[in-house]
């Protein structure tokens, strides 16, 4: 049995709202939730990892471990559609993601937090839409991340005394290998600041379901060609060091999100369909 006993149940049909806010991340963040239960959610796209649901400051919050509870799924094999759809199905209308990133911008340093404002997609083989047929749907993506969540993430990081960058362009690569120095030089010329493997298509899929989405990144290493070779151990060690900071920022952000959304994300499908 993994961890302490918890209530588990299966969610296969539409239910009442089980959670209003979701956090997508890795190990070490699940204990944010008080009195968490685990649910299994079926979707037309398969089953995501079990989702934990609990309370943070009186708000019902879901936690989804992107790579599985034992980090067994590599970034290019994550079932992004099942993950995002499952959260939408249980009532989530806001998602805060966390991502480990490599710094392309040499002003950024390991341990820094980053709240991106834009992204570039260099993935190759991922399904990045729910709309493969009719109605043909083209969402506006001129502002990929929810401005309301971004503002609070930045504000709460600054209040916590954490070094945070409030603007950055995130480039997503396919993985699972790290990037080459030549690729990083190209990304730098394109204006990218940080590089990761999991931010796309999460942001796209959330917008297609009119779910708010923003991400809190942490710099785990300098990108390839900037400071020697990149190792998974380096990334894991950095993650352990920065996790307490991330928890604090996430908790304060969740507690202070307004009950009613006032951002454009909720109207993403308006005038998007042909």
C-alpha positions as CSV (number, residue, x, y, z in Angstrom):
1,X,0.0,0.0,0.0
2,X,1.4,3.4,-1.0
3,X,1.5,5.9,1.8
4,X,-1.2,6.1,4.5
5,X,-4.7,4.7,3.9
6,X,-6.9,7.2,2.1
7,X,-10.5,7.1,0.9
8,X,-10.6,6.2,-2.8
9,X,-13.5,6.2,-5.2
10,X,-14.2,6.1,-8.9
11,X,-15.7,8.9,-10.9
12,X,-17.1,7.7,-14.2
13,X,-20.2,10.0,-14.7
14,X,-20.7,13.7,-14.4
15,X,-21.0,14.7,-10.7
16,X,-21.5,17.7,-8.7
17,X,-18.5,20.0,-8.4
18,X,-15.8,18.1,-6.5
19,X,-13.1,20.9,-6.7
20,X,-12.9,24.4,-8.0
21,X,-9.1,24.8,-8.3
22,X,-6.5,22.3,-9.4
23,X,-2.8,22.1,-9.0
24,X,-0.8,20.0,-11.5
25,X,2.7,19.1,-10.3
26,X,5.2,16.5,-9.1
27,X,5.9,14.7,-5.9
28,X,6.2,16.7,-2.7
29,X,3.1,18.9,-3.3
30,X,0.3,16.5,-2.5
31,X,0.5,17.2,1.2
32,X,-0.8,20.7,0.6
33,X,-4.3,19.3,0.8
34,X,-6.0,18.7,4.1
35,X,-8.0,15.5,4.5
36,X,-7.4,14.5,0.9
37,X,-9.3,11.7,-0.8
38,X,-8.3,10.1,-4.0
39,X,-10.7,9.7,-7.0
40,X,-10.3,7.8,-10.3
41,X,-11.9,9.8,-13.1
42,X,-12.8,8.2,-16.4
43,X,-12.6,10.3,-19.6
44,X,-13.1,9.7,-23.3
45,X,-9.3,9.9,-23.6
46,X,-8.4,7.3,-21.0
47,X,-7.7,7.5,-17.3
48,X,-5.4,10.1,-15.7
49,X,-3.4,9.3,-12.5
50,X,-5.6,9.3,-9.4
51,X,-6.6,12.8,-8.4
52,X,-6.4,13.9,-4.7
53,X,-9.1,16.3,-3.5
54,X,-8.9,18.2,-0.3
55,X,-9.0,21.7,1.3
56,X,-6.7,24.6,1.2
57,X,-7.9,27.6,3.2
58,X,-11.5,26.6,2.8
59,X,-11.2,26.1,-1.0
60,X,-11.8,22.7,-2.6
61,X,-8.6,21.8,-4.4
62,X,-7.6,18.9,-6.7
63,X,-4.0,17.8,-7.1
64,X,-3.0,15.8,-10.2
65,X,0.5,14.3,-10.4
66,X,1.4,14.9,-14.0
67,X,3.8,12.0,-14.3
68,X,2.0,9.6,-12.0
69,X,2.4,9.0,-8.3
70,X,5.7,7.3,-8.7
71,X,6.9,9.6,-11.6
72,X,6.7,6.7,-14.1
73,X,5.4,8.6,-17.1
74,X,7.9,10.6,-19.2
75,X,6.8,14.0,-20.6
76,X,6.2,12.9,-24.2
77,X,3.9,10.1,-23.0
78,X,1.8,12.0,-20.5
79,X,-1.9,11.8,-21.5
80,X,-2.5,15.5,-21.4
81,X,-6.0,15.3,-22.8
82,X,-7.1,12.8,-20.1
83,X,-5.5,15.0,-17.4
84,X,-7.1,18.2,-18.4
85,X,-10.5,16.8,-19.2
86,X,-10.7,14.9,-15.9
87,X,-10.1,18.1,-14.0
88,X,-12.8,19.9,-16.0
89,X,-15.2,16.9,-15.4
90,X,-14.9,17.2,-11.6
91,X,-15.7,20.9,-11.8
92,X,-12.3,22.6,-11.9
93,X,-12.3,26.0,-13.6
94,X,-8.8,27.1,-12.6
95,X,-5.6,25.3,-12.9
96,X,-2.2,26.2,-11.5
97,X,0.6,24.1,-12.9
98,X,4.2,23.8,-11.7
99,X,7.1,23.1,-14.0
100,X,10.8,22.6,-13.7
101,X,12.6,24.6,-16.3
102,X,16.1,25.2,-17.6
103,X,17.2,28.9,-17.8
104,X,18.1,30.2,-21.3
105,X,18.1,33.8,-20.1
106,X,21.4,34.0,-18.2
107,X,19.9,36.5,-15.8
108,X,17.8,33.7,-14.3
109,X,19.5,31.4,-11.8
110,X,18.7,28.0,-10.3
111,X,16.2,28.4,-7.5
112,X,14.5,31.4,-9.0
113,X,10.7,31.2,-9.6
114,X,9.3,32.3,-13.0
115,X,5.7,33.1,-14.0
116,X,5.7,33.0,-17.8
117,X,3.5,35.4,-19.8
118,X,4.0,33.7,-23.2
119,X,5.1,30.4,-24.8
120,X,6.6,28.8,-27.9
121,X,5.7,25.2,-28.9
122,X,8.5,23.0,-30.2
123,X,6.8,19.7,-29.4
124,X,6.5,17.2,-32.2
125,X,4.2,14.3,-31.6
126,X,1.6,15.4,-29.0
127,X,-2.1,15.7,-29.5
128,X,-2.8,19.3,-28.7
129,X,-6.5,19.8,-29.2
130,X,-9.9,18.4,-28.2
131,X,-11.3,19.6,-31.5
132,X,-10.3,17.1,-34.2
133,X,-13.5,17.5,-36.1
134,X,-16.7,19.6,-36.2
135,X,-17.2,22.2,-35.0
136,X,-13.9,23.5,-36.3
137,X,-12.5,25.5,-33.4
138,X,-9.7,28.1,-33.4
139,X,-9.2,29.5,-29.9
140,X,-7.4,32.9,-29.4
141,X,-4.1,32.3,-27.8
142,X,-2.7,35.8,-27.8
143,X,-2.5,35.6,-24.0
144,X,-1.8,32.0,-23.2
145,X,-1.9,32.2,-19.4
146,X,-4.7,33.5,-17.3
147,X,-3.9,37.1,-16.2
148,X,-5.8,36.8,-12.9
149,X,-3.8,33.7,-11.7
150,X,-0.5,35.2,-13.0
151,X,-1.0,38.4,-11.1
152,X,-1.7,36.5,-7.8
153,X,1.3,34.1,-8.3
154,X,3.6,37.0,-8.8
155,X,2.1,39.0,-5.9
156,X,2.3,36.1,-3.4
157,X,5.9,35.2,-4.4
158,X,7.0,38.8,-3.9
159,X,5.2,38.9,-0.5
160,X,7.0,35.7,0.5
161,X,10.4,37.3,-0.3
162,X,11.0,34.8,-3.1
163,X,13.1,35.9,-6.2
164,X,10.5,35.7,-9.0
165,X,10.5,36.8,-12.6
166,X,7.2,38.2,-13.6
167,X,7.6,37.9,-17.4
168,X,9.2,35.1,-19.4
169,X,8.7,33.2,-22.6
170,X,8.5,29.4,-22.0
171,X,9.6,27.1,-24.8
172,X,8.3,23.5,-24.6
173,X,10.3,20.7,-26.2
174,X,9.3,17.1,-26.9
175,X,11.8,15.3,-24.6
176,X,12.6,13.1,-23.0
177,X,16.1,14.1,-23.9
178,X,17.5,17.4,-22.9
179,X,18.1,20.0,-25.5
180,X,21.4,20.5,-27.5
181,X,23.5,23.7,-27.1
182,X,22.5,24.6,-30.7
183,X,18.8,24.3,-30.0
184,X,19.2,26.5,-26.9
185,X,21.0,29.1,-29.0
186,X,18.1,29.1,-31.5
187,X,15.6,29.4,-28.6
188,X,17.6,32.3,-27.3
189,X,17.5,34.1,-30.7
190,X,13.7,33.6,-30.7
191,X,13.4,35.4,-27.4
192,X,12.8,32.4,-25.1
193,X,13.8,32.7,-21.5
194,X,13.2,29.2,-20.1
195,X,12.8,25.7,-21.5
196,X,10.7,22.7,-20.3
197,X,9.0,19.6,-21.5
198,X,5.5,19.7,-20.0
199,X,3.8,23.1,-20.4
200,X,2.3,22.3,-23.8
201,X,-0.3,21.2,-24.6
202,X,-1.6,21.7,-21.1
203,X,-2.2,25.4,-21.5
204,X,-3.9,24.9,-24.9
205,X,-6.2,22.2,-23.7
206,X,-7.3,24.1,-20.7
207,X,-8.2,27.2,-22.8
208,X,-10.2,25.0,-25.2
209,X,-12.4,24.0,-22.2
210,X,-12.5,27.6,-20.9
211,X,-10.5,26.7,-17.9
212,X,-8.1,29.3,-16.5
213,X,-4.5,28.1,-16.6
214,X,-1.2,29.6,-15.4
215,X,2.1,28.1,-14.4
216,X,4.6,28.6,-11.6
217,X,8.0,27.5,-12.9
218,X,11.2,27.0,-10.9
219,X,14.6,27.1,-12.5
220,X,16.3,23.8,-11.8
221,X,19.4,24.3,-14.0
222,X,21.0,26.4,-16.6
223,X,20.1,25.2,-20.1
224,X,22.5,23.1,-22.3
225,X,25.6,24.9,-23.4
226,X,25.4,27.6,-20.7
227,X,27.0,25.8,-17.8
228,X,28.1,22.3,-18.8
229,X,26.1,19.1,-19.0
230,X,22.5,18.8,-17.7
231,X,21.6,15.8,-15.4
232,X,18.3,14.6,-13.9
233,X,20.0,14.5,-10.5
234,X,20.6,18.2,-10.7
235,X,16.9,18.8,-11.6
236,X,15.7,16.6,-8.7
237,X,18.0,18.1,-6.2
238,X,16.9,21.6,-7.2
239,X,13.3,20.6,-6.9
240,X,13.7,19.4,-3.3
241,X,15.3,22.7,-2.4
242,X,12.7,24.9,-3.9
243,X,9.5,22.9,-3.0
244,X,8.9,24.7,0.3
245,X,8.9,28.1,-1.5
246,X,6.5,26.7,-4.1
247,X,4.1,25.3,-1.5
248,X,3.9,28.7,0.2
249,X,3.2,30.6,-3.0
250,X,0.6,28.1,-4.1
251,X,-1.2,28.0,-0.8
252,X,-1.5,31.8,-0.6
253,X,-2.5,32.1,-4.3
254,X,-5.3,29.5,-3.8
255,X,-6.6,31.2,-0.7
256,X,-6.7,34.6,-2.4
257,X,-8.3,33.7,-5.8
258,X,-11.6,35.5,-6.1
259,X,-14.6,33.2,-6.0
260,X,-15.8,34.7,-9.3
261,X,-13.6,34.7,-12.4
262,X,-13.2,38.1,-14.1
263,X,-10.7,37.1,-16.8
264,X,-11.4,36.3,-20.5
265,X,-10.6,32.6,-20.2
266,X,-14.2,31.7,-19.4
267,X,-15.3,33.1,-22.8
268,X,-12.6,31.4,-24.8
269,X,-15.0,29.6,-27.2
270,X,-17.1,32.7,-27.9
271,X,-16.6,33.4,-31.7
272,X,-14.0,30.6,-31.9
273,X,-16.0,28.2,-33.9
274,X,-16.5,28.1,-37.6
